[in-house]
Amino acid sequence: MITCFIRYEIDPFRVDAFEEYACNWGQAIPRCGADLIGYFAPHEGAATTAYGLYNIEDLAAYEVYRARLRDDPLGRSNYEFAKRERFIHREDRMFLRLASTPHASLVKP
């Protein structure tokens, strides 16, 4: 399993547009085959940084997922929405693997 970690540089005056974009991905990404962790908009601190994270089996599965996303009506319209509204200034994508397992259980006194 790998995690796709997307860092967005967004227009600080268009956070509402990014949130709409994120909600749309909240529907399309799981439908197209990835396990969405979530999209995160600025709350405190830097107003220009946002993130999207999802898990996928491997890079081969990622390619299949991306093809499904391109063919998905909501996926296509969301790409067009971002392109038309220009609230995303930069998007950096990287793939990570979890290195900290096994995690300890939360111990309560």
Phi, psi and omega in degrees: 000136175235157178247128173272121182247116182247125175253125179251139166256118186240163175290121183294344178266003182234031179301325178300321177294319177298320180296323175296315177303314180297316179298321177297317177295331177300336176267314188285319185299308179297323180297331183266359169117005177253156179265097185289125172276313175156167172248139187233123180259159179302141176232310181220144180090222183301123181270003184246003183244132177222164184222153170226137181222136172209155178260148177212153186302309182194182183292330176295316177296326177299317180297319177296315178301314181298322177295318177298318181297320178294330180271347181285130181303316179290323176300312179298314182292329179289320174302314181295321177302311180296320180295317182290317186274340173056039178272347176261120180269330182203147179223121177244131183238134174219159180246131184235155172241145180291125183245357187258008182276153001280147178275146176286155175283150175289120182262127177254134181294000000 
